[in-house]
Amino acid sequence: AADLARAGDRVYVRGGVYKGTVLLKHSGNAKDGYIVFRNYKNEKPVITRDDKNYKLETVKGEGVSYIKFQGFTLYKP
């Protein structure tokens, strides 16, 4: 979903543990709005890095802006 999301999009994420890095490639903007990653109601998604690659970030995006994460836990063990 992160690969496809564009300005003004909302991405609803189910509860669960997601291992690895979310790589953000696109920005939202002031005209069309933020790209919003949001949890489903009453669900708690967790993004955590891969245990084998302890130097990786949980969320990474160079030069991107107008991005929101709502209802997530971002965790680095």
All heavy atoms as a GROMACS GRO file, in nm:
protein
  615
    1ALA      N    1   0.082  -0.120   0.000
    1ALA     CA    2   0.000   0.000   0.000
    1ALA      C    3   0.087   0.126   0.000
    1ALA      O    4   0.052   0.225  -0.062
    1ALA     CB    5  -0.094   0.000   0.119
    2ALA      N    6   0.200   0.121   0.073
    2ALA     CA    7   0.288   0.238   0.079
    2ALA      C    8   0.343   0.272  -0.059
    2ALA      O    9   0.368   0.388  -0.089
    2ALA     CB   10   0.401   0.215   0.178
    3ASP      N   11   0.361   0.171  -0.144
    3ASP     CA   12   0.411   0.195  -0.280
    3ASP      C   13   0.308   0.265  -0.367
    3ASP      O   14   0.343   0.338  -0.460
    3ASP     CB   15   0.449   0.064  -0.348
    3ASP     CG   16   0.573  -0.001  -0.289
    3ASP    OD1   17   0.648   0.068  -0.216
    3ASP    OD2   18   0.595  -0.120  -0.316
    4LEU      N   19   0.180   0.243  -0.340
    4LEU     CA   20   0.073   0.294  -0.426
    4LEU      C   21   0.007   0.421  -0.375
    4LEU      O   22  -0.055   0.493  -0.454
    4LEU     CB   23  -0.035   0.186  -0.443
    4LEU     CG   24   0.012   0.054  -0.504
    4LEU    CD1   25  -0.102  -0.047  -0.502
    4LEU    CD2   26   0.063   0.075  -0.646
    5ALA      N   27   0.018   0.450  -0.247
    5ALA     CA   28  -0.053   0.563  -0.188
    5ALA      C   29  -0.003   0.696  -0.244
    5ALA      O   30   0.116   0.718  -0.260
    5ALA     CB   31  -0.039   0.561  -0.036
    6ARG      N   32  -0.099   0.783  -0.270
    6ARG     CA   33  -0.070   0.917  -0.323
    6ARG      C   34  -0.141   1.022  -0.237
    6ARG      O   35  -0.223   0.989  -0.153
    6ARG     CB   36  -0.117   0.931  -0.468
    6ARG     CG   37  -0.052   0.834  -0.567
    6ARG     CD   38   0.094   0.871  -0.589
    6ARG     NE   39   0.154   0.804  -0.702
    6ARG     CZ   40   0.209   0.684  -0.702
    6ARG    NH1   41   0.208   0.613  -0.591
    6ARG    NH2   42   0.265   0.633  -0.809
    7ALA      N   43  -0.113   1.147  -0.262
    7ALA     CA   44  -0.171   1.258  -0.187
    7ALA      C   45  -0.322   1.242  -0.176
    7ALA      O   46  -0.390   1.214  -0.275
    7ALA     CB   47  -0.136   1.391  -0.254
    8GLY      N   48  -0.374   1.257  -0.054
    8GLY     CA   49  -0.517   1.248  -0.030
    8GLY      C   50  -0.565   1.107   0.002
    8GLY      O   51  -0.681   1.088   0.041
    9ASP      N   52  -0.480   1.006  -0.013
    9ASP     CA   53  -0.521   0.867   0.013
    9ASP      C   54  -0.520   0.836   0.162
    9ASP      O   55  -0.440   0.891   0.237
    9ASP     CB   56  -0.429   0.768  -0.057
    9ASP     CG   57  -0.450   0.763  -0.207
    9ASP    OD1   58  -0.552   0.816  -0.256
    9ASP    OD2   59  -0.364   0.705  -0.276
   10ARG      N   60  -0.609   0.744   0.200
   10ARG     CA   61  -0.610   0.687   0.335
   10ARG      C   62  -0.587   0.538   0.320
   10ARG      O   63  -0.654   0.472   0.242
   10ARG     CB   64  -0.743   0.708   0.405
   10ARG     CG   65  -0.765   0.848   0.450
   10ARG     CD   66  -0.897   0.858   0.528
   10ARG     NE   67  -0.909   0.988   0.586
   10ARG     CZ   68  -0.875   1.017   0.712
   10ARG    NH1   69  -0.828   0.923   0.790
   10ARG    NH2   70  -0.887   1.138   0.758
   11VAL      N   71  -0.492   0.487   0.396
   11VAL     CA   72  -0.461   0.344   0.396
   11VAL      C   73  -0.500   0.289   0.532
   11VAL      O   74  -0.446   0.332   0.634
   11VAL     CB   75  -0.310   0.320   0.370
   11VAL    CG1   76  -0.278   0.171   0.374
   11VAL    CG2   77  -0.269   0.381   0.236
   12TYR      N   78  -0.597   0.198   0.535
   12TYR     CA   79  -0.641   0.137   0.661
   12TYR      C   80  -0.567   0.005   0.679
   12TYR      O   81  -0.566  -0.079   0.590
   12TYR     CB   82  -0.791   0.115   0.661
   12TYR     CG   83  -0.866   0.245   0.673
   12TYR    CD1   84  -0.905   0.315   0.560
   12TYR    CD2   85  -0.895   0.298   0.797
   12TYR    CE1   86  -0.973   0.435   0.571
   12TYR    CE2   87  -0.962   0.419   0.809
   12TYR     CZ   88  -1.001   0.487   0.696
   12TYR     OH   89  -1.067   0.606   0.708
   13VAL      N   90  -0.505  -0.010   0.796
   13VAL     CA   91  -0.420  -0.125   0.823
   13VAL      C   92  -0.483  -0.209   0.935
   13VAL      O   93  -0.523  -0.154   1.039
   13VAL     CB   94  -0.277  -0.080   0.862
   13VAL    CG1   95  -0.188  -0.200   0.890
   13VAL    CG2   96  -0.218   0.007   0.751
   14ARG      N   97  -0.489  -0.340   0.913
   14ARG     CA   98  -0.544  -0.432   1.011
   14ARG      C   99  -0.448  -0.448   1.127
   14ARG      O  100  -0.328  -0.425   1.114
   14ARG     CB  101  -0.570  -0.569   0.948
   14ARG     CG  102  -0.660  -0.572   0.826
   14ARG     CD  103  -0.797  -0.513   0.843
   14ARG     NE  104  -0.877  -0.566   0.951
   14ARG     CZ  105  -1.002  -0.608   0.939
   14ARG    NH1  106  -1.060  -0.608   0.821
   14ARG    NH2  107  -1.069  -0.649   1.043
   15GLY      N  108  -0.499  -0.490   1.240
   15GLY     CA  109  -0.418  -0.516   1.357
   15GLY      C  110  -0.322  -0.632   1.331
   15GLY      O  111  -0.348  -0.718   1.249
   16GLY      N  112  -0.210  -0.632   1.400
   16GLY     CA  113  -0.111  -0.738   1.385
   16GLY      C  114   0.028  -0.679   1.393
   16GLY      O  115   0.045  -0.558   1.406
   17VAL      N  116   0.127  -0.766   1.386
   17VAL     CA  117   0.266  -0.723   1.392
   17VAL      C  118   0.325  -0.734   1.252
   17VAL      O  119   0.318  -0.840   1.188
   17VAL     CB  120   0.348  -0.808   1.490
   17VAL    CG1  121   0.495  -0.768   1.487
   17VAL    CG2  122   0.292  -0.794   1.631
   18TYR      N  123   0.378  -0.624   1.202
   18TYR     CA  124   0.439  -0.616   1.070
   18TYR      C  125   0.588  -0.596   1.088
   18TYR      O  126   0.630  -0.495   1.144
   18TYR     CB  127   0.378  -0.502   0.989
   18TYR     CG  128   0.229  -0.519   0.968
   18TYR    CD1  129   0.138  -0.471   1.062
   18TYR    CD2  130   0.181  -0.585   0.857
   18TYR    CE1  131   0.001  -0.487   1.044
   18TYR    CE2  132   0.045  -0.601   0.837
   18TYR     CZ  133  -0.044  -0.553   0.932
   18TYR     OH  134  -0.179  -0.570   0.914
   19LYS      N  135   0.669  -0.692   1.043
   19LYS     CA  136   0.815  -0.683   1.059
   19LYS      C  137   0.879  -0.630   0.932
   19LYS      O  138   0.841  -0.668   0.822
   19LYS     CB  139   0.873  -0.819   1.092
   19LYS     CG  140   0.844  -0.864   1.232
   19LYS     CD  141   0.923  -0.987   1.266
   19LYS     CE  142   0.900  -1.024   1.411
   19LYS     NZ  143   0.986  -1.133   1.453
   20GLY      N  144   0.977  -0.543   0.951
   20GLY     CA  145   1.049  -0.487   0.838
   20GLY      C  146   1.036  -0.336   0.836
   20GLY      O  147   0.988  -0.275   0.931
   21THR      N  148   1.074  -0.276   0.726
   21THR     CA  149   1.072  -0.132   0.711
   21THR      C  150   0.963  -0.091   0.613
   21THR      O  151   0.952  -0.148   0.506
   21THR     CB  152   1.208  -0.081   0.658
   21THR    OG1  153   1.310  -0.118   0.750
   21THR    CG2  154   1.208   0.070   0.642
   22VAL      N  155   0.882   0.007   0.652
   22VAL     CA  156   0.786   0.068   0.560
   22VAL      C  157   0.863   0.176   0.486
   22VAL      O  158   0.910   0.272   0.547
   22VAL     CB  159   0.666   0.129   0.634
   22VAL    CG1  160   0.573   0.198   0.536
   22VAL    CG2  161   0.591   0.022   0.712
   23LEU      N  162   0.878   0.161   0.355
   23LEU     CA  163   0.951   0.257   0.274
   23LEU      C  164   0.852   0.350   0.206
   23LEU      O  165   0.773   0.306   0.121
   23LEU     CB  166   1.037   0.184   0.171
   23LEU     CG  167   1.121   0.273   0.079
   23LEU    CD1  168   1.215   0.362   0.162
   23LEU    CD2  169   1.201   0.187  -0.016
   24LEU      N  170   0.854   0.476   0.244
   24LEU     CA  171   0.764   0.575   0.188
   24LEU      C  172   0.828   0.637   0.064
   24LEU      O  173   0.938   0.692   0.072
   24LEU     CB  174   0.733   0.682   0.292
   24LEU     CG  175   0.672   0.629   0.422
   24LEU    CD1  176   0.667   0.739   0.527
   24LEU    CD2  177   0.534   0.572   0.396
   25LYS      N  178   0.758   0.628  -0.049
   25LYS     CA  179   0.814   0.676  -0.175
   25LYS      C  180   0.745   0.802  -0.226
   25LYS      O  181   0.798   0.871  -0.311
   25LYS     CB  182   0.802   0.567  -0.281
   25LYS     CG  183   0.882   0.443  -0.249
   25LYS     CD  184   0.866   0.340  -0.358
   25LYS     CE  185   0.947   0.216  -0.328
   25LYS     NZ  186   0.935   0.116  -0.434
   26HIS      N  187   0.625   0.829  -0.178
   26HIS     CA  188   0.545   0.940  -0.230
   26HIS      C  189   0.504   1.032  -0.116
   26HIS      O  190   0.487   0.990  -0.003
   26HIS     CB  191   0.422   0.888  -0.302
   26HIS     CG  192   0.453   0.789  -0.408
   26HIS    ND1  193   0.505   0.825  -0.530
   26HIS    CD2  194   0.444   0.654  -0.410
   26HIS    CE1  195   0.525   0.716  -0.603
   26HIS    NE2  196   0.488   0.611  -0.532
   27SER      N  197   0.484   1.158  -0.149
   27SER     CA  198   0.440   1.259  -0.052
   27SER      C  199   0.295   1.296  -0.075
   27SER      O  200   0.245   1.288  -0.187
   27SER     CB  201   0.523   1.387  -0.067
   27SER     OG  202   0.654   1.368  -0.027
   28GLY      N  203   0.233   1.340   0.033
   28GLY     CA  204   0.109   1.414   0.018
   28GLY      C  205   0.146   1.556  -0.018
   28GLY      O  206   0.262   1.588  -0.044
   29ASN      N  207   0.047   1.645  -0.018
   29ASN     CA  208   0.077   1.786  -0.046
   29ASN      C  209  -0.033   1.875   0.009
   29ASN      O  210  -0.140   1.827   0.050
   29ASN     CB  211   0.101   1.810  -0.195
   29ASN     CG  212  -0.018   1.775  -0.281
   29ASN    OD1  213  -0.128   1.826  -0.260
   29ASN    ND2  214   0.002   1.686  -0.379
   30ALA      N  215  -0.007   2.004   0.012
   30ALA     CA  216  -0.101   2.100   0.070
   30ALA      C  217  -0.232   2.106  -0.008
   30ALA      O  218  -0.338   2.126   0.050
   30ALA     CB  219  -0.037   2.238   0.077
   31LYS      N  220  -0.227   2.086  -0.138
   31LYS     CA  221  -0.348   2.096  -0.221
   31LYS      C  222  -0.437   1.972  -0.206
   31LYS      O  223  -0.558   1.984  -0.183
   31LYS     CB  224  -0.309   2.113  -0.367
   31LYS     CG  225  -0.427   2.119  -0.461
   31LYS     CD  226  -0.385   2.127  -0.605
   31LYS     CE  227  -0.507   2.118  -0.695
   31LYS     NZ  228  -0.472   2.089  -0.832
   32ASP      N  229  -0.380   1.853  -0.220
   32ASP     CA  230  -0.459   1.730  -0.223
   32ASP      C  231  -0.468   1.660  -0.089
   32ASP      O  232  -0.551   1.572  -0.070
   32ASP     CB  233  -0.402   1.633  -0.327
   32ASP     CG  234  -0.405   1.692  -0.467
   32ASP    OD1  235  -0.509   1.748  -0.505
   32ASP    OD2  236  -0.302   1.683  -0.537
   33GLY      N  237  -0.382   1.696   0.005
   33GLY     CA  238  -0.389   1.642   0.140
   33GLY      C  239  -0.278   1.543   0.174
   33GLY      O  240  -0.195   1.508   0.091
   34TYR      N  241  -0.282   1.502   0.297
   34TYR     CA  242  -0.185   1.406   0.351
   34TYR      C  243  -0.211   1.266   0.295
   34TYR      O  244  -0.323   1.234   0.256
   34TYR     CB  245  -0.198   1.398   0.503
   34TYR     CG  246  -0.135   1.512   0.578
   34TYR    CD1  247  -0.201   1.634   0.591
   34TYR    CD2  248  -0.010   1.497   0.636
   34TYR    CE1  249  -0.143   1.738   0.661
   34TYR    CE2  250   0.048   1.602   0.706
   34TYR     CZ  251  -0.018   1.721   0.718
   34TYR     OH  252   0.039   1.824   0.787
   35ILE      N  253  -0.108   1.184   0.296
   35ILE     CA  254  -0.124   1.040   0.286
   35ILE      C  255  -0.137   0.993   0.430
   35ILE      O  256  -0.050   1.020   0.512
   35ILE     CB  257  -0.004   0.971   0.218
   35ILE    CG1  258   0.011   1.020   0.075
   35ILE    CG2  259  -0.021   0.819   0.223
   35ILE    CD1  260   0.139   0.971   0.007
   36VAL      N  261  -0.248   0.927   0.462
   36VAL     CA  262  -0.275   0.887   0.600
   36VAL      C  263  -0.277   0.735   0.609
   36VAL      O  264  -0.351   0.668   0.536
   36VAL     CB  265  -0.411   0.943   0.649
   36VAL    CG1  266  -0.439   0.898   0.791
   36VAL    CG2  267  -0.412   1.095   0.639
   37PHE      N  268  -0.195   0.682   0.698
   37PHE     CA  269  -0.196   0.540   0.732
   37PHE      C  270  -0.266   0.531   0.867
   37PHE      O  271  -0.222   0.593   0.964
   37PHE     CB  272  -0.053   0.486   0.742
   37PHE     CG  273   0.019   0.487   0.610
   37PHE    CD1  274   0.090   0.599   0.569
   37PHE    CD2  275   0.014   0.377   0.526
   37PHE    CE1  276   0.155   0.601   0.447
   37PHE    CE2  277   0.080   0.377   0.404
   37PHE     CZ  278   0.150   0.490   0.365
   38ARG      N  279  -0.376   0.456   0.871
   38ARG     CA  280  -0.460   0.454   0.991
   38ARG      C  281  -0.500   0.312   1.026
   38ARG      O  282  -0.518   0.228   0.938
   38ARG     CB  283  -0.584   0.537   0.965
   38ARG     CG  284  -0.678   0.542   1.082
   38ARG     CD  285  -0.766   0.664   1.077
   38ARG     NE  286  -0.853   0.669   1.190
   38ARG     CZ  287  -0.818   0.706   1.312
   38ARG    NH1  288  -0.694   0.742   1.335
   38ARG    NH2  289  -0.903   0.710   1.410
   39ASN      N  290  -0.514   0.288   1.155
   39ASN     CA  291  -0.560   0.157   1.200
   39ASN      C  292  -0.711   0.142   1.177
   39ASN      O  293  -0.784   0.240   1.177
   39ASN     CB  294  -0.530   0.140   1.349
   39ASN     CG  295  -0.606   0.240   1.436
   39ASN    OD1  296  -0.601   0.361   1.411
   39ASN    ND2  297  -0.674   0.191   1.537
   40TYR      N  298  -0.754   0.017   1.153
   40TYR     CA  299  -0.896  -0.011   1.155
   40TYR      C  300  -0.947   0.013   1.297
   40TYR      O  301  -0.873  -0.003   1.394
   40TYR     CB  302  -0.924  -0.158   1.119
   40TYR     CG  303  -0.940  -0.183   0.971
   40TYR    CD1  304  -0.830  -0.214   0.892
   40TYR    CD2  305  -1.065  -0.177   0.912
   40TYR    CE1  306  -0.844  -0.240   0.757
   40TYR    CE2  307  -1.081  -0.203   0.776
   40TYR     CZ  308  -0.970  -0.234   0.700
   40TYR     OH  309  -0.984  -0.260   0.567
   41LYS      N  310  -1.074   0.047   1.309
   41LYS     CA  311  -1.134   0.073   1.439
   41LYS      C  312  -1.111  -0.046   1.533
   41LYS      O  313  -1.135  -0.160   1.496
   41LYS     CB  314  -1.283   0.098   1.423
   41LYS     CG  315  -1.352   0.140   1.549
   41LYS     CD  316  -1.497   0.173   1.525
   41LYS     CE  317  -1.563   0.219   1.654
   41LYS     NZ  318  -1.703   0.251   1.632
   42ASN      N  319  -1.065  -0.016   1.652
   42ASN     CA  320  -1.041  -0.113   1.759
   42ASN      C  321  -0.932  -0.215   1.726
   42ASN      O  322  -0.924  -0.319   1.791
   42ASN     CB  323  -1.169  -0.187   1.798
   42ASN     CG  324  -1.275  -0.092   1.850
   42ASN    OD1  325  -1.245   0.002   1.921
   42ASN    ND2  326  -1.399  -0.115   1.811
   43GLU      N  327  -0.850  -0.190   1.627
   43GLU     CA  328  -0.737  -0.278   1.594
   43GLU      C  329  -0.607  -0.202   1.614
   43GLU      O  330  -0.603  -0.080   1.601
   43GLU     CB  331  -0.750  -0.331   1.452
   43GLU     CG  332  -0.873  -0.419   1.434
   43GLU     CD  333  -0.873  -0.495   1.304
   43GLU    OE1  334  -0.765  -0.521   1.248
   43GLU    OE2  335  -0.984  -0.528   1.258
   44LYS      N  336  -0.500  -0.277   1.647
   44LYS     CA  337  -0.373  -0.214   1.683
   44LYS      C  338  -0.259  -0.271   1.600
   44LYS      O  339  -0.197  -0.370   1.638
   44LYS     CB  340  -0.346  -0.234   1.832
   44LYS     CG  341  -0.450  -0.166   1.918
   44LYS     CD  342  -0.425  -0.189   2.064
   44LYS     CE  343  -0.535  -0.123   2.145
   44LYS     NZ  344  -0.520  -0.144   2.287
   45PRO      N  345  -0.228  -0.209   1.488
   45PRO     CA  346  -0.112  -0.254   1.411
   45PRO      C  347   0.018  -0.208   1.475
   45PRO      O  348   0.027  -0.098   1.530
   45PRO     CB  349  -0.131  -0.188   1.274
   45PRO     CG  350  -0.219  -0.070   1.299
   45PRO     CD  351  -0.301  -0.102   1.419
   46VAL      N  352   0.117  -0.296   1.469
   46VAL     CA  353   0.250  -0.267   1.523
   46VAL      C  354   0.350  -0.288   1.410
   46VAL      O  355   0.349  -0.392   1.344
   46VAL     CB  356   0.285  -0.363   1.640
   46VAL    CG1  357   0.428  -0.339   1.687
   46VAL    CG2  358   0.186  -0.346   1.754
   47ILE      N  359   0.435  -0.190   1.388
   47ILE     CA  360   0.543  -0.204   1.290
   47ILE      C  361   0.672  -0.217   1.368
   47ILE      O  362   0.705  -0.131   1.451
   47ILE     CB  363   0.551  -0.084   1.194
   47ILE    CG1  364   0.419  -0.067   1.119
   47ILE    CG2  365   0.666  -0.103   1.096
   47ILE    CD1  366   0.412   0.059   1.036
   48THR      N  367   0.745  -0.324   1.344
   48THR     CA  368   0.871  -0.348   1.414
   48THR      C  369   0.976  -0.389   1.313
   48THR      O  370   0.945  -0.449   1.211
   48THR     CB  371   0.855  -0.454   1.525
   48THR    OG1  372   0.978  -0.466   1.596
   48THR    CG2  373   0.814  -0.588   1.469
   49ARG      N  374   1.098  -0.357   1.341
   49ARG     CA  375   1.204  -0.394   1.248
   49ARG      C  376   1.232  -0.544   1.256
   49ARG      O  377   1.199  -0.609   1.356
   49ARG     CB  378   1.330  -0.314   1.275
   49ARG     CG  379   1.390  -0.344   1.408
   49ARG     CD  380   1.510  -0.256   1.431
   49ARG     NE  381   1.561  -0.283   1.565
   49ARG     CZ  382   1.636  -0.201   1.631
   49ARG    NH1  383   1.670  -0.087   1.578
   49ARG    NH2  384   1.678  -0.232   1.751
   50ASP      N  385   1.292  -0.595   1.154
   50ASP     CA  386   1.331  -0.735   1.147
   50ASP      C  387   1.441  -0.760   1.251
   50ASP      O  388   1.539  -0.689   1.255
   50ASP     CB  389   1.382  -0.765   1.006
   50ASP     CG  390   1.417  -0.910   0.983
   50ASP    OD1  391   1.442  -0.983   1.080
   50ASP    OD2  392   1.421  -0.949   0.866
   51ASP      N  393   1.424  -0.860   1.334
   51ASP     CA  394   1.521  -0.889   1.440
   51ASP      C  395   1.662  -0.911   1.388
   51ASP      O  396   1.759  -0.884   1.456
   51ASP     CB  397   1.479  -1.014   1.519
   51ASP     CG  398   1.349  -0.991   1.595
   51ASP    OD1  399   1.320  -0.874   1.626
   51ASP    OD2  400   1.278  -1.089   1.620
   52LYS      N  401   1.676  -0.961   1.266
   52LYS     CA  402   1.808  -0.988   1.210
   52LYS      C  403   1.876  -0.862   1.158
   52LYS      O  404   1.996  -0.858   1.142
   52LYS     CB  405   1.796  -1.091   1.097
   52LYS     CG  406   1.749  -1.226   1.147
   52LYS     CD  407   1.730  -1.320   1.031
   52LYS     CE  408   1.669  -1.451   1.081
   52LYS     NZ  409   1.636  -1.540   0.972
   53ASN      N  410   1.798  -0.762   1.126
   53ASN     CA  411   1.852  -0.638   1.070
   53ASN      C  412   1.829  -0.523   1.169
   53ASN      O  413   1.752  -0.433   1.143
   53ASN     CB  414   1.786  -0.607   0.935
   53ASN     CG  415   1.820  -0.710   0.831
   53ASN    OD1  416   1.935  -0.743   0.812
   53ASN    ND2  417   1.719  -0.763   0.765
   54TYR      N  418   1.897  -0.528   1.281
   54TYR     CA  419   1.871  -0.436   1.390
   54TYR      C  420   1.900  -0.290   1.358
   54TYR      O  421   1.859  -0.201   1.430
   54TYR     CB  422   1.947  -0.479   1.515
   54TYR     CG  423   2.097  -0.472   1.501
   54TYR    CD1  424   2.167  -0.358   1.537
   54TYR    CD2  425   2.169  -0.580   1.448
   54TYR    CE1  426   2.304  -0.351   1.522
   54TYR    CE2  427   2.306  -0.573   1.434
   54TYR     CZ  428   2.373  -0.459   1.472
   54TYR     OH  429   2.508  -0.452   1.456
   55LYS      N  430   1.969  -0.262   1.248
   55LYS     CA  431   2.000  -0.123   1.214
   55LYS      C  432   1.892  -0.057   1.128
   55LYS      O  433   1.897   0.063   1.105
   55LYS     CB  434   2.135  -0.115   1.142
   55LYS     CG  435   2.252  -0.151   1.232
   55LYS     CD  436   2.382  -0.136   1.160
   55LYS     CE  437   2.498  -0.174   1.252
   55LYS     NZ  438   2.627  -0.161   1.185
   56LEU      N  439   1.796  -0.134   1.080
   56LEU     CA  440   1.692  -0.080   0.994
   56LEU      C  441   1.593   0.005   1.073
   56LEU      O  442   1.563  -0.023   1.188
   56LEU     CB  443   1.616  -0.192   0.923
   56LEU     CG  444   1.694  -0.273   0.821
   56LEU    CD1  445   1.605  -0.384   0.767
   56LEU    CD2  446   1.745  -0.185   0.708
   57GLU      N  447   1.540   0.108   1.008
   57GLU     CA  448   1.433   0.187   1.066
   57GLU      C  449   1.300   0.114   1.047
   57GLU      O  450   1.287   0.032   0.959
   57GLU     CB  451   1.423   0.325   0.999
   57GLU     CG  452   1.542   0.414   1.024
   57GLU     CD  453   1.640   0.412   0.908
   57GLU    OE1  454   1.625   0.330   0.818
   57GLU    OE2  455   1.733   0.492   0.911
   58THR      N  456   1.201   0.150   1.128
   58THR     CA  457   1.069   0.092   1.108
   58THR      C  458   0.995   0.163   0.995
   58THR      O  459   0.923   0.101   0.919
   58THR     CB  460   0.985   0.099   1.238
   58THR    OG1  461   0.988   0.232   1.288
   58THR    CG2  462   1.037   0.003   1.342
   59VAL      N  463   1.015   0.294   0.984
   59VAL     CA  464   0.955   0.372   0.876
   59VAL      C  465   1.064   0.460   0.818
   59VAL      O  466   1.137   0.527   0.891
   59VAL     CB  467   0.838   0.460   0.926
   59VAL    CG1  468   0.785   0.548   0.815
   59VAL    CG2  469   0.728   0.375   0.987
   60LYS      N  470   1.075   0.461   0.686
   60LYS     CA  471   1.180   0.540   0.622
   60LYS      C  472   1.122   0.610   0.499
   60LYS      O  473   1.049   0.550   0.421
   60LYS     CB  474   1.294   0.448   0.581
   60LYS     CG  475   1.412   0.522   0.520
   60LYS     CD  476   1.525   0.427   0.490
   60LYS     CE  477   1.643   0.502   0.435
   60LYS     NZ  478   1.758   0.414   0.412
   61GLY      N  479   1.160   0.735   0.483
   61GLY     CA  480   1.120   0.810   0.365
   61GLY      C  481   1.208   0.931   0.350
   61GLY      O  482   1.206   1.019   0.435
   62GLU      N  483   1.285   0.936   0.244
   62GLU     CA  484   1.373   1.050   0.222
   62GLU      C  485   1.303   1.151   0.133
   62GLU      O  486   1.256   1.118   0.025
   62GLU     CB  487   1.503   1.004   0.156
   62GLU     CG  488   1.587   0.919   0.250
   62GLU     CD  489   1.723   0.885   0.191
   62GLU    OE1  490   1.775   0.962   0.111
   62GLU    OE2  491   1.774   0.778   0.228
   63GLY      N  492   1.293   1.273   0.182
   63GLY     CA  493   1.234   1.380   0.104
   63GLY      C  494   1.083   1.375   0.093
   63GLY      O  495   1.025   1.446   0.014
   64VAL      N  496   1.018   1.291   0.173
   64VAL     CA  497   0.871   1.286   0.168
   64VAL      C  498   0.814   1.374   0.277
   64VAL      O  499   0.877   1.399   0.379
   64VAL     CB  500   0.817   1.141   0.181
   64VAL    CG1  501   0.861   1.056   0.065
   64VAL    CG2  502   0.855   1.079   0.312
   65SER      N  503   0.695   1.421   0.253
   65SER     CA  504   0.627   1.507   0.351
   65SER      C  505   0.476   1.486   0.342
   65SER      O  506   0.428   1.416   0.252
   65SER     CB  507   0.663   1.654   0.327
   65SER     OG  508   0.626   1.692   0.196
   66TYR      N  509   0.405   1.547   0.432
   66TYR     CA  510   0.259   1.534   0.439
   66TYR      C  511   0.217   1.388   0.451
   66TYR      O  512   0.132   1.338   0.378
   66TYR     CB  513   0.191   1.600   0.317
   66TYR     CG  514   0.196   1.750   0.319
   66TYR    CD1  515   0.303   1.818   0.263
   66TYR    CD2  516   0.095   1.824   0.378
   66TYR    CE1  517   0.309   1.957   0.265
   66TYR    CE2  518   0.100   1.962   0.380
   66TYR     CZ  519   0.207   2.028   0.324
   66TYR     OH  520   0.212   2.165   0.326
   67ILE      N  521   0.277   1.319   0.549
   67ILE     CA  522   0.247   1.180   0.580
   67ILE      C  523   0.201   1.174   0.726
   67ILE      O  524   0.263   1.237   0.812
   67ILE     CB  525   0.372   1.089   0.567
   67ILE    CG1  526   0.440   1.106   0.432
   67ILE    CG2  527   0.338   0.944   0.599
   67ILE    CD1  528   0.372   1.038   0.317
   68LYS      N  529   0.095   1.097   0.755
   68LYS     CA  530   0.050   1.078   0.893
   68LYS      C  531   0.032   0.930   0.921
   68LYS      O  532  -0.017   0.855   0.837
   68LYS     CB  533  -0.086   1.146   0.916
   68LYS     CG  534  -0.083   1.295   0.921
   68LYS     CD  535  -0.222   1.348   0.954
   68LYS     CE  536  -0.223   1.500   0.953
   68LYS     NZ  537  -0.356   1.553   0.986
   69PHE      N  538   0.070   0.889   1.042
   69PHE     CA  539   0.041   0.756   1.095
   69PHE      C  540  -0.048   0.777   1.216
   69PHE      O  541  -0.011   0.852   1.307
   69PHE     CB  542   0.169   0.683   1.135
   69PHE     CG  543   0.243   0.624   1.020
   69PHE    CD1  544   0.330   0.700   0.945
   69PHE    CD2  545   0.226   0.490   0.986
   69PHE    CE1  546   0.399   0.646   0.837
   69PHE    CE2  547   0.294   0.435   0.879
   69PHE     CZ  548   0.380   0.513   0.805
   70GLN      N  549  -0.162   0.712   1.218
   70GLN     CA  550  -0.257   0.727   1.330
   70GLN      C  551  -0.297   0.588   1.381
   70GLN      O  552  -0.335   0.501   1.303
   70GLN     CB  553  -0.382   0.801   1.285
   70GLN     CG  554  -0.352   0.941   1.235
   70GLN     CD  555  -0.474   1.012   1.177
   70GLN    OE1  556  -0.558   0.948   1.116
   70GLN    NE2  557  -0.479   1.141   1.194
   71GLY      N  558  -0.285   0.568   1.512
   71GLY     CA  559  -0.327   0.443   1.573
   71GLY      C  560  -0.227   0.330   1.561
   71GLY      O  561  -0.264   0.213   1.575
   72PHE      N  562  -0.102   0.361   1.535
   72PHE     CA  563   0.005   0.261   1.521
   72PHE      C  564   0.096   0.262   1.642
   72PHE      O  565   0.111   0.363   1.709
   72PHE     CB  566   0.094   0.294   1.400
   72PHE     CG  567   0.039   0.252   1.268
   72PHE    CD1  568  -0.060   0.325   1.207
   72PHE    CD2  569   0.087   0.140   1.203
   72PHE    CE1  570  -0.111   0.288   1.085
   72PHE    CE2  571   0.038   0.102   1.080
   72PHE     CZ  572  -0.061   0.176   1.022
   73THR      N  573   0.165   0.151   1.660
   73THR     CA  574   0.281   0.145   1.747
   73THR      C  575   0.400   0.116   1.658
   73THR      O  576   0.397   0.022   1.578
   73THR     CB  577   0.267   0.034   1.853
   73THR    OG1  578   0.155   0.063   1.934
   73THR    CG2  579   0.392   0.025   1.939
   74LEU      N  580   0.502   0.201   1.666
   74LEU     CA  581   0.626   0.178   1.592
   74LEU      C  582   0.729   0.136   1.695
   74LEU      O  583   0.753   0.206   1.793
   74LEU     CB  584   0.672   0.307   1.521
   74LEU     CG  585   0.571   0.368   1.425
   74LEU    CD1  586   0.628   0.497   1.366
   74LEU    CD2  587   0.533   0.273   1.316
   75TYR      N  588   0.789   0.020   1.674
   75TYR     CA  589   0.872  -0.040   1.777
   75TYR      C  590   1.004  -0.090   1.722
   75TYR      O  591   1.007  -0.154   1.618
   75TYR     CB  592   0.796  -0.158   1.840
   75TYR     CG  593   0.872  -0.231   1.946
   75TYR    CD1  594   0.902  -0.171   2.067
   75TYR    CD2  595   0.912  -0.362   1.925
   75TYR    CE1  596   0.972  -0.240   2.165
   75TYR    CE2  597   0.982  -0.431   2.022
   75TYR     CZ  598   1.011  -0.369   2.142
   75TYR     OH  599   1.080  -0.435   2.238
   76LYS      N  600   1.110  -0.058   1.793
   76LYS     CA  601   1.243  -0.111   1.761
   76LYS      C  602   1.289  -0.195   1.880
   76LYS      O  603   1.317  -0.139   1.985
   76LYS     CB  604   1.343   0.002   1.738
   76LYS     CG  605   1.320   0.080   1.613
   76LYS     CD  606   1.430   0.183   1.599
   76LYS     CE  607   1.415   0.262   1.470
   76LYS     NZ  608   1.526   0.354   1.450
   77PRO      N  609   1.293  -0.328   1.865
   77PRO     CA  610   1.334  -0.412   1.979
   77PRO      C  611   1.480  -0.389   2.018
   77PRO      O  612   1.556  -0.339   1.943
   77PRO     CB  613   1.312  -0.553   1.928
   77PRO     CG  614   1.307  -0.545   1.780
   77PRO     CD  615   1.267  -0.405   1.746
   0.00000   0.00000   0.00000
